[in-house]
Amino acid sequence: MSRSEWFDDISQRLARTRPVCLSVDDRKPAAVALILRNHGAGPELLFIERAHHPGDPWSGNIGFPGGRRDPVDSSLRHTAERETMEEVGIDLASATLLGRLSDIIGANLPVRVSCFVYGLNTAVVPVLSHEVHDAFWFDLQQLSDPQRQITARVSFGGKQLEAPAIDLGLPGKMVLWGITYRLVNQFRDVLESGEERPLPYELPL
């Protein structure tokens, strides 16, 4: 399957799920970018490792580029694209917007997160901001490996939590958990079954 055919297939699958876009409420709106590339053996996702800062509840967490909506943003899509440029220096204007996932509500913080899915048409080299410790690609198929699915003990905001997670097996890096874990599962379900699998509402972040 060529890259354009692969992108078309993903776009059609995302459209068929009719993603849920939550109504505006008192939760802070935010947006992230799920960025894909087809690199030889198969599709890969771009993850970032947040910078390590005392007092930051997301310190060192693995996630997608993104952040809270700024008043200057014309839309949540613009938020995802602006934050991606600021955090990893990738201009998504040259990428293909494939669709979006259903919005996610944080279980421990009052945030409402929208996720936009992009396919890269050209090779990129991330340029990290002070907010990002590392950026790396990870094979999508490996995220589905049953042996990587674990329950992890994680720390957030001074609290210890038990959370479903994916062990990336990368030395020195945290497990994939929280909102990003839930978004990855949404995306996997769309590709594997053509529909989203309902997730329990009360999941950490």
N, C-alpha and C positions, 0 to 999 in steps of 0.2 A: 504494500500500500504506500503510495507516495505521500509526501508531507501534506499536500493540499487535500488529498482524499482523507487522510487521518484527521486533519483539522475539521473537515466537513462532517465526518462521522461523529466526532465529539460534540460539535456544535448542535447537530441534530438531536443527539441523546440528551444534551442539556435542555434544549427547547421542549422536548417531550415531557420532561419532569415538571414543567410549569413551576419554577422556583417560587417559594413564598417570600414576598417582600413585606416585611412587617410595617405596620403603621407607625407614624411618628408618635413618640411618647416621651416620658421624662428621662429615659435612658440616653446616655451620650452616644451619638452615632459615630461609627468608625467603619473603615473599609480596608480590605487587604487584597493582594493580587496573588492568585495561584498561577505561576508561570511554568509553562511546559516547553521542553525541547525534545526532539526525537534524535537521540544520539547513538546511532549504531544499533546496539542490541535492543533498544526499546525506549519508551518515553521516560523522561526524568523530570522531577519537580525541583524547583529552586526553594531552598530553605535558608533562613538566616538564624544566626545565633546572636541574641541580643547582647549588648555590652553589659559587662558586670559592674553594677553600681549598688552600693549599700543603700537600702531604703527603697529601691525600685522593685515592685512586686514581680515584674517580669525579668528581673536580672538573670542573664544567662539562659533564658528559655529559648526553645526552638520554635520558630514560627514562619509566617509569610511576611514579606514586606508590606507595610501598611501602618495605619494609625488613625487617630481621631479626626473627624471632619473639621476643617477650618472654615471660618466665615467666608473666606475668599473662594472656596470650592463651589463650583456651579452644580455639582452633583457628587454622589458617593463614588461614582466611577472616577471622577476627577480626583477625589481624595486618594483612591488607590494608586492612580497613576502618578500623582504629585509625590506621595510618600515613597513610592518605589524609586523615583528619580532621586529624591533626597537621601534615601537610605543606602541604595546600592548603585546609583548612577545609571540605571537602565531606563531608556526612553521607550515607553510602551506605545507611543504613537506609531512606531514602525512594526509593532507586533499585530497579530490577528486576535481581536476580541472574539472568543468562542461562546461566551455566555456568562451566566452567573449561577451560584448555588443559593439555596434558601438561606435567609438570614439566621444568625445565631444570637441568642441572648446569653450573656454571661451569668453564671450561677453565683459568683462571689463578688462581682462588681457590676454596677448598673450600666452596662454597655450593650449596644445593639450593633452587631458586626455583619457587614455585607461583604461577600467574596466574589470577585470578578476573575474569570478564567481567561488566560491569554496563551497563545502559541507563538513562539519566537520564529521568525523567518530567517534570521541571520544569527551568527555566533556573537555572543556578548561576553565581556569581561567585567564583572561587578567591581565597582569602585566604592569602597565602604566609607560610610560616615562615622562620626564619633559614637553614634547610637548602635552601631553594629560591630560585633566582635569578629564574625566570620560569615561567609556565604558559601553554600555548597549545593551541589546537585545530588539527588538521591533517586535511585531506580524505583519507579512506580510499582513494579511487580514485587519487589522485595518488601514493600510496605504491606502487602497482603500475606506475607509468609506467616502461617499460624504460630510458628515458634517465636516470632517477634511480638506477639500480642500478650501483654502482661498486665498485671495490676501493680502499680508502682507507688511508693511512698514519696510524696513531693511536698515541698514547702512553698507556701504562698502567703504573703502578708503576715509573716510570723506564725502562721498556722501550719500544722502537719496534716496532710490529706492523703487518703488512699484513692487513687484515680486509675481508670483504664488508660493504657498507654501503649506506645509502640517503641520497642527497644531498637534503636538505629544501629547499635553496635559500634558506635564511633567513640574512640577513647577520649575522655575528658569532656564529652558533651552530655547534656541531659537527655532523658527520654522525651519522646514526642507525646504531649498530653494537652488537655484543656481544649480551648476553642479550635486550635489548629488540628488536633486529633479528630475532633468532630467534623471539621470541614474535609479532612482527608478521607474519612469514612463516607461522607456524603458523595464525594467525587468517585471513590472506588465503586460504590453502589450504582451510581449512574452508568459507569462504564461496564460493569459486570452484569447488571440485571436490567438496566434501562430505567430504574426508578430508585428513589431514595428509601433507605430502610429507616423507619422511625427510631429515634434515639430517646432515651429517658430525658425528661426535662432537667432533672436535678443532676447534672454532671458538672464537676468542677470546671469553672471558666469555660 
